[in-house]
Amino acid sequence: MIIIHHREKLINAIIYFANNTIYCGKTKLLKLLYFLDFRHFKQTGKSITDLDYYAWDMGPVPKDLFNELTEKMNPDLKAAIHDLPQEGFQKIRPKKNFDPQYFSNREMKMLEEIAIIFKNAKADEMVESTHLKNEPWDRTLKEKGEFKKIDYMLAIDSEIVSLPYNEAKERMEETFRR
């Protein structure tokens, strides 16, 4: 039996980004996770956190995590990070240390790269990167409309670093069969 550990990966990715970037508030965190998942899917046909993202007007949002951070955190997340302030900048402050055991070498490298790229960026400075023309968020917003789920398959393109479409689709279907 294969154990995936999506939830552990999500919580530890949150801790990692909070510890390795500046200005890591809720909005920046959601953008970092989007880059992590869609970049990993583009290369492997699988997301790291298993989050579903939606095309909100201001960018891609993992709605379930957004709601959890905004309303009431599940016990495992509450044990890992401090409650967010209701007003103003909602800084992510870890209670636990990052645990790399749940990540493959590729996933760790991707966490590190994304943290380096956006280390000093504020959330509003990252908007341009998430709103690029013909990228998954943009295509979903234009083709389906606001608040619609962003299909991971939109990350697949003709670039060399991208997995072939059929192989990515097969891997995605394999994930859902488990």
FIFI-200003 format. One record per residue: residue in one letter; y, x, z of N, C-alpha, C in turn; residue number from 1. Coordinates in nm, 2 decimals, decimal comma, always signed. Each point is the difference from the previous one (the first is absolute). Layout:
a Y X Z Y X Z Y X Z NUM
...
//
This chain:
m -0,12 +0,08 +0,00 +0,12 -0,08 +0,00 +0,13 +0,09 +0,00 1
i +0,09 -0,03 -0,09 +0,12 +0,08 -0,01 +0,10 -0,07 +0,09 2
i +0,07 +0,08 +0,08 +0,11 -0,05 +0,09 +0,13 +0,05 -0,06 3
i +0,09 -0,09 -0,03 +0,12 +0,03 -0,07 +0,11 +0,05 +0,09 4
h +0,02 -0,06 +0,11 +0,11 +0,03 +0,10 +0,14 -0,03 -0,06 5
h +0,02 -0,10 -0,07 +0,14 -0,03 -0,05 +0,10 -0,02 +0,11 6
r -0,04 -0,07 +0,10 +0,10 -0,03 +0,11 +0,04 +0,13 +0,07 7
e -0,10 +0,09 +0,03 +0,02 +0,12 +0,06 +0,09 +0,09 -0,08 8
k -0,02 +0,00 -0,13 +0,08 +0,07 -0,10 +0,14 -0,05 +0,00 9
l +0,02 -0,13 +0,00 +0,13 -0,06 +0,00 +0,08 +0,05 +0,13 10
i -0,06 -0,02 +0,11 +0,07 +0,03 +0,13 +0,03 +0,15 +0,00 11
n -0,09 +0,09 -0,04 +0,02 +0,14 +0,00 +0,10 +0,04 -0,11 12
a +0,01 -0,07 -0,11 +0,10 +0,03 -0,10 +0,14 -0,03 +0,05 13
i +0,01 -0,11 +0,08 +0,12 -0,04 +0,06 +0,05 +0,11 +0,10 14
i -0,09 +0,05 +0,08 +0,03 +0,10 +0,10 +0,04 +0,13 -0,08 15
y -0,08 +0,03 -0,10 +0,03 +0,12 -0,08 +0,14 +0,00 -0,06 16
f +0,04 -0,11 -0,07 +0,13 -0,01 -0,06 +0,11 +0,00 +0,11 17
a -0,02 -0,07 +0,11 +0,10 +0,00 +0,11 +0,02 +0,14 +0,05 18
n -0,10 +0,08 +0,01 +0,01 +0,14 +0,05 +0,05 +0,10 -0,10 19
n -0,02 -0,03 -0,13 +0,03 +0,10 -0,10 +0,11 -0,03 -0,10 20
t +0,07 -0,11 +0,03 +0,12 -0,03 -0,08 +0,12 -0,04 +0,10 21
i +0,12 +0,01 -0,05 +0,12 -0,03 +0,07 +0,04 -0,14 -0,04 22
y +0,06 -0,08 +0,09 +0,05 -0,13 -0,03 -0,12 -0,10 -0,03 23
c -0,11 +0,02 +0,07 -0,12 -0,08 -0,03 +0,01 -0,13 +0,08 24
g +0,07 -0,10 -0,06 +0,00 -0,13 +0,05 -0,09 -0,09 -0,07 25
k +0,00 -0,13 +0,03 -0,10 -0,09 -0,06 +0,01 +0,00 -0,15 26
t +0,12 -0,01 -0,06 +0,01 -0,01 -0,14 -0,04 +0,12 -0,07 27
k +0,03 +0,12 +0,05 -0,04 +0,12 -0,06 -0,15 +0,02 +0,01 28
l -0,06 -0,04 +0,11 -0,14 +0,01 +0,02 -0,07 -0,09 -0,11 29
l +0,04 -0,12 -0,02 -0,06 -0,09 -0,10 +0,00 +0,06 -0,14 30
k +0,11 +0,07 -0,03 +0,01 +0,07 -0,13 -0,09 +0,12 -0,01 31
l -0,01 +0,07 +0,11 -0,09 +0,12 +0,00 -0,15 -0,04 -0,02 32
l -0,04 -0,11 +0,07 -0,13 -0,05 -0,01 -0,03 -0,05 -0,14 33
y +0,10 -0,06 -0,07 -0,02 -0,05 -0,14 -0,02 +0,12 -0,09 34
f +0,08 +0,11 +0,02 -0,03 +0,12 -0,08 -0,13 +0,06 +0,02 35
l -0,04 +0,00 +0,13 -0,13 +0,06 +0,03 -0,12 -0,08 -0,06 36
d +0,01 -0,13 +0,01 -0,11 -0,08 -0,05 -0,01 -0,01 -0,15 37
f +0,12 -0,01 -0,06 +0,00 -0,02 -0,15 -0,02 +0,14 -0,07 38
r +0,04 +0,10 +0,06 -0,02 +0,14 -0,06 -0,15 +0,03 +0,01 39
h -0,06 -0,03 +0,12 -0,14 +0,03 +0,02 -0,08 -0,09 -0,09 40
f +0,03 -0,13 -0,02 -0,07 -0,09 -0,09 +0,01 +0,05 -0,14 41
k +0,11 +0,05 -0,04 +0,02 +0,05 -0,14 -0,09 +0,12 -0,03 42
q -0,03 +0,08 +0,10 -0,09 +0,11 -0,02 -0,15 -0,03 +0,03 43
t -0,03 -0,09 +0,08 -0,14 -0,02 +0,04 -0,05 -0,15 -0,02 44
g +0,09 -0,09 -0,02 -0,05 -0,14 -0,01 -0,02 -0,07 +0,13 45
k +0,05 +0,06 +0,11 -0,01 -0,05 +0,14 +0,13 +0,02 +0,07 46
s +0,04 -0,10 +0,08 +0,11 +0,02 +0,09 -0,05 +0,07 +0,13 47
i +0,09 +0,05 +0,08 -0,03 +0,07 +0,12 -0,01 -0,10 +0,12 48
t +0,11 -0,09 +0,00 +0,01 -0,09 +0,12 -0,06 -0,14 -0,03 49
d -0,03 -0,03 -0,12 -0,05 -0,13 -0,04 +0,11 -0,11 +0,02 50
l +0,12 +0,03 +0,01 +0,11 -0,10 +0,01 +0,03 -0,06 -0,13 51
d +0,04 -0,13 +0,00 +0,04 -0,07 -0,12 +0,15 +0,00 +0,01 52
y +0,07 +0,04 -0,12 +0,14 +0,01 -0,01 +0,05 -0,12 -0,08 53
y +0,12 -0,04 +0,03 +0,07 -0,11 -0,07 +0,13 +0,04 -0,05 54
a +0,04 -0,06 -0,11 +0,13 +0,03 -0,07 +0,11 -0,08 +0,06 55
w +0,06 +0,05 +0,11 +0,12 -0,06 +0,06 +0,12 +0,05 -0,08 56
d +0,11 -0,06 +0,01 +0,12 +0,03 -0,07 +0,04 +0,15 +0,03 57
m -0,01 +0,04 +0,12 +0,04 +0,13 +0,04 -0,10 +0,11 -0,02 58
g -0,12 -0,03 -0,05 -0,10 +0,10 -0,02 -0,14 -0,05 +0,03 59
p -0,10 +0,08 -0,01 -0,14 -0,03 +0,03 -0,02 -0,01 +0,15 60
v -0,06 -0,10 +0,05 -0,02 -0,02 +0,14 -0,15 -0,04 +0,03 61
p -0,06 +0,07 +0,09 -0,13 -0,04 +0,05 +0,02 -0,11 +0,11 62
k +0,00 -0,12 -0,05 +0,04 -0,12 +0,08 -0,07 -0,01 +0,13 63
d -0,13 +0,02 +0,01 -0,07 -0,01 +0,13 +0,05 +0,10 +0,10 64
l +0,02 +0,12 -0,05 +0,05 +0,10 +0,10 +0,15 -0,02 +0,03 65
f +0,08 -0,05 -0,09 +0,14 -0,03 +0,03 +0,00 -0,11 +0,11 66
n -0,08 -0,10 -0,02 -0,01 -0,11 +0,10 -0,04 +0,05 +0,14 67
e -0,10 +0,09 -0,01 -0,06 +0,05 +0,13 +0,11 +0,09 +0,07 68
l +0,08 +0,08 -0,07 +0,10 +0,08 +0,06 +0,12 -0,08 +0,04 69
t +0,02 -0,11 -0,07 +0,12 -0,09 +0,03 -0,03 -0,10 +0,12 70
e -0,12 -0,05 +0,00 -0,03 -0,11 +0,09 -0,08 +0,05 +0,12 71
k -0,13 +0,02 -0,01 -0,08 +0,04 +0,11 -0,11 +0,10 -0,05 72
m +0,01 +0,12 +0,05 -0,10 +0,10 -0,04 -0,14 -0,02 +0,06 73
n -0,10 +0,02 -0,08 -0,14 +0,00 +0,05 -0,01 +0,11 +0,10 74
p -0,10 -0,02 +0,09 -0,01 +0,10 +0,11 -0,02 +0,15 -0,04 75
d -0,07 +0,02 -0,11 -0,02 +0,14 -0,05 +0,13 +0,06 -0,05 76
l +0,08 -0,07 -0,06 +0,13 +0,05 -0,05 +0,10 +0,01 +0,12 77
k -0,01 -0,09 +0,09 +0,09 +0,00 +0,12 -0,04 +0,12 +0,09 78
a -0,12 +0,04 +0,00 -0,04 +0,12 +0,07 +0,04 +0,13 -0,06 79
a +0,03 -0,01 -0,13 +0,04 +0,12 -0,08 +0,15 +0,02 -0,02 80
i +0,08 -0,10 +0,00 +0,14 +0,01 -0,02 +0,08 -0,09 +0,10 81
h +0,12 +0,04 +0,03 +0,08 -0,08 +0,09 +0,05 -0,12 -0,07 82
d +0,03 -0,11 +0,07 +0,06 -0,12 -0,06 +0,13 +0,04 -0,07 83
l +0,03 -0,06 -0,11 +0,12 +0,02 -0,07 +0,12 -0,08 +0,05 84
p +0,12 +0,06 +0,00 +0,11 -0,07 +0,05 +0,03 -0,13 -0,09 85
q +0,05 -0,10 +0,05 +0,02 -0,12 -0,07 +0,13 +0,01 -0,09 86
e +0,09 +0,08 +0,04 +0,13 +0,02 -0,07 +0,01 +0,14 -0,05 87
g +0,08 +0,02 -0,10 +0,03 +0,14 -0,05 -0,11 +0,07 -0,06 88
f +0,01 +0,13 +0,00 -0,10 +0,09 -0,05 -0,14 -0,01 +0,07 89
q -0,10 -0,03 -0,07 -0,13 -0,02 +0,07 -0,09 +0,12 -0,02 90
k +0,03 +0,10 +0,08 -0,07 +0,13 +0,00 -0,14 -0,01 +0,04 91
i -0,09 +0,06 -0,07 -0,14 +0,00 +0,03 -0,02 +0,12 +0,10 92
r -0,05 -0,03 +0,12 -0,02 +0,10 +0,10 -0,15 -0,01 +0,05 93
p -0,08 +0,11 -0,04 -0,14 +0,00 +0,04 -0,02 +0,02 +0,15 94
k -0,11 -0,07 +0,05 -0,04 +0,02 +0,13 -0,12 +0,10 +0,00 95
k -0,07 +0,01 -0,11 -0,12 +0,08 -0,01 +0,02 +0,12 -0,10 96
n -0,08 +0,09 +0,01 +0,00 +0,11 -0,10 -0,07 -0,04 -0,12 97
f +0,03 +0,06 -0,11 -0,06 -0,02 -0,13 -0,15 +0,05 +0,01 98
d -0,09 -0,08 -0,06 -0,14 +0,04 +0,00 -0,05 +0,01 -0,15 99
p -0,02 +0,12 -0,05 -0,03 +0,02 -0,14 -0,14 -0,03 -0,03 100
q -0,09 -0,03 +0,10 -0,14 -0,01 -0,03 -0,04 -0,11 -0,10 101
y +0,09 -0,10 -0,02 -0,03 -0,11 -0,09 +0,03 +0,02 -0,14 102
f +0,07 +0,12 -0,03 +0,05 +0,02 -0,13 -0,08 +0,11 -0,08 103
s -0,02 -0,02 -0,13 -0,06 +0,11 -0,08 +0,11 +0,11 -0,02 104
n -0,05 +0,11 -0,06 +0,10 +0,10 -0,03 +0,10 -0,04 -0,10 105
r -0,04 -0,08 -0,10 +0,09 -0,06 -0,10 +0,11 -0,09 +0,07 106
e -0,05 -0,08 +0,09 +0,09 -0,10 +0,07 +0,10 +0,08 +0,08 107
m -0,05 +0,10 +0,07 +0,09 +0,09 +0,09 +0,11 +0,06 -0,09 108
k -0,04 +0,06 -0,11 +0,09 +0,06 -0,09 +0,11 -0,09 -0,05 109
m -0,05 -0,13 -0,03 +0,10 -0,10 -0,05 +0,10 -0,04 +0,11 110
l -0,05 -0,02 +0,13 +0,09 -0,02 +0,11 +0,10 +0,11 +0,01 111
e -0,04 +0,12 +0,00 +0,09 +0,11 +0,01 +0,10 +0,01 -0,11 112
e -0,04 -0,02 -0,13 +0,09 +0,00 -0,11 +0,10 -0,11 +0,01 113
i -0,04 -0,12 +0,03 +0,10 -0,11 +0,01 +0,10 +0,02 +0,11 114
a -0,05 +0,06 +0,11 +0,09 +0,03 +0,12 +0,10 +0,10 -0,04 115
i -0,04 +0,10 -0,08 +0,09 +0,11 -0,04 +0,10 -0,06 -0,10 116
i -0,04 -0,07 -0,09 +0,09 -0,06 -0,11 +0,11 -0,08 +0,07 117
f -0,04 -0,09 +0,09 +0,09 -0,09 +0,06 +0,05 +0,03 +0,14 118
k -0,03 +0,13 +0,05 +0,03 +0,04 +0,13 +0,14 -0,04 +0,05 119
n +0,10 +0,03 -0,08 +0,14 -0,02 +0,04 +0,06 -0,12 -0,05 120
a -0,07 -0,08 -0,08 +0,05 -0,12 -0,06 +0,02 -0,11 +0,10 121
k +0,10 -0,08 -0,02 +0,01 -0,13 +0,07 -0,06 -0,11 -0,09 122
a -0,03 -0,11 +0,06 -0,07 -0,10 -0,07 +0,09 -0,05 -0,13 123
d +0,13 -0,01 +0,02 +0,08 -0,05 -0,11 +0,01 +0,11 -0,11 124
e -0,03 +0,12 +0,03 +0,00 +0,11 -0,10 -0,14 +0,00 -0,08 125
m -0,10 -0,07 +0,06 -0,13 +0,00 -0,07 -0,01 -0,12 -0,09 126
v +0,10 -0,09 +0,00 -0,01 -0,12 -0,08 -0,02 +0,03 -0,15 127
e +0,07 +0,10 -0,05 -0,01 +0,03 -0,14 -0,14 +0,04 -0,04 128
s -0,07 +0,07 +0,09 -0,14 +0,04 -0,03 -0,10 -0,11 +0,00 129
t +0,02 -0,10 +0,08 -0,09 -0,12 +0,00 +0,04 -0,10 -0,10 130
h +0,12 +0,01 -0,06 +0,05 -0,10 -0,09 +0,00 +0,05 -0,15 131
l -0,08 +0,10 -0,03 +0,00 +0,06 -0,13 -0,05 -0,10 -0,10 132
k +0,06 +0,00 -0,12 -0,03 -0,10 -0,11 -0,15 +0,02 -0,04 133
n -0,07 -0,11 -0,02 -0,14 +0,00 -0,04 -0,10 +0,05 +0,10 134
e +0,05 +0,03 +0,12 -0,10 +0,03 +0,11 -0,05 -0,13 +0,06 135
p -0,11 +0,01 +0,09 -0,06 -0,13 +0,05 +0,09 -0,10 +0,06 136
w +0,10 +0,04 +0,08 +0,09 -0,10 +0,06 +0,08 -0,06 -0,10 137
d +0,06 +0,07 -0,09 +0,09 -0,05 -0,11 -0,08 -0,09 -0,09 138
r -0,11 +0,04 -0,04 -0,08 -0,09 -0,09 -0,04 -0,13 +0,07 139
t -0,04 +0,01 +0,12 -0,04 -0,12 +0,08 +0,12 -0,10 +0,01 140
l +0,11 +0,06 +0,04 +0,12 -0,09 +0,02 +0,04 -0,06 -0,14 141
k -0,01 +0,07 -0,11 +0,04 -0,06 -0,13 -0,10 -0,09 -0,05 142
e -0,13 +0,03 +0,01 -0,10 -0,08 -0,06 -0,05 -0,12 +0,09 143
k +0,00 +0,02 +0,13 -0,06 -0,11 +0,09 +0,11 -0,06 +0,08 144
g +0,10 +0,08 +0,04 +0,11 -0,05 +0,09 -0,01 +0,06 +0,14 145
e +0,11 -0,04 +0,07 +0,01 +0,05 +0,14 -0,11 -0,05 +0,09 146
f -0,04 +0,08 +0,09 -0,10 -0,03 +0,11 -0,14 -0,01 -0,05 147
k -0,02 +0,05 -0,13 -0,14 +0,00 -0,05 -0,07 +0,13 +0,03 148
k -0,13 +0,00 +0,01 -0,08 +0,11 +0,03 +0,01 +0,10 -0,12 149
i +0,02 +0,13 +0,04 +0,00 +0,11 -0,10 -0,15 +0,04 -0,02 150
d -0,04 +0,00 -0,13 -0,14 +0,04 -0,03 +0,00 +0,15 -0,01 151
y -0,09 +0,06 +0,08 -0,02 +0,15 +0,00 -0,03 +0,05 -0,14 152
m -0,06 -0,08 -0,09 -0,03 +0,04 -0,13 +0,12 +0,04 -0,08 153
l +0,12 -0,05 +0,04 +0,12 +0,03 -0,07 +0,04 +0,15 +0,02 154
a -0,06 +0,06 +0,09 +0,02 +0,15 +0,03 -0,06 +0,08 -0,11 155
i -0,10 -0,05 -0,07 -0,08 +0,07 -0,10 +0,08 +0,00 -0,13 156
d +0,02 +0,12 -0,05 +0,07 +0,02 -0,13 -0,07 +0,10 -0,08 157
s +0,07 +0,05 -0,10 -0,05 +0,10 -0,09 +0,02 +0,14 +0,04 158
e +0,06 +0,03 +0,12 +0,02 +0,13 +0,04 -0,13 +0,07 +0,03 159
i -0,01 +0,13 -0,01 -0,12 +0,07 +0,02 -0,04 -0,01 +0,15 160
v +0,09 -0,01 +0,10 -0,04 -0,01 +0,14 -0,05 -0,14 +0,03 161
s +0,01 -0,09 -0,09 -0,05 -0,14 +0,02 -0,15 -0,01 -0,04 162
l -0,07 -0,07 +0,08 -0,14 -0,03 -0,02 -0,01 -0,09 -0,13 163
p -0,10 +0,01 -0,08 -0,01 -0,10 -0,11 -0,01 -0,14 +0,05 164
y +0,06 -0,10 -0,07 +0,01 -0,13 +0,04 -0,13 -0,06 +0,04 165
n -0,10 +0,01 -0,09 -0,13 -0,06 +0,03 -0,07 +0,06 +0,12 166
e +0,01 +0,13 +0,02 -0,06 +0,06 +0,12 +0,08 -0,05 +0,13 167
a +0,13 -0,01 -0,01 +0,07 -0,05 +0,12 -0,04 -0,14 +0,03 168
k -0,01 -0,08 -0,10 -0,04 -0,14 +0,02 -0,14 -0,01 +0,06 169
e -0,09 +0,08 -0,04 -0,14 +0,00 +0,05 +0,00 +0,04 +0,15 170
r +0,08 +0,10 +0,03 +0,01 +0,05 +0,14 +0,06 -0,11 +0,09 171
m +0,10 -0,07 -0,05 +0,07 -0,10 +0,08 -0,10 -0,12 +0,02 172
e -0,08 -0,03 -0,10 -0,10 -0,11 +0,01 -0,11 +0,04 +0,10 173
e -0,03 +0,13 +0,00 -0,10 +0,05 +0,09 +0,04 -0,01 +0,14 174
t +0,13 +0,02 +0,03 +0,06 -0,01 +0,13 -0,01 -0,15 +0,05 175
f +0,02 -0,09 -0,09 +0,00 -0,15 +0,04 -0,14 -0,05 +0,03 176
r -0,10 +0,07 -0,06 -0,14 -0,04 +0,02 -0,06 +0,03 +0,13 177
r +0,07 +0,09 +0,08 -0,05 +0,05 +0,13 +0,02 -0,11 +0,10 178
//
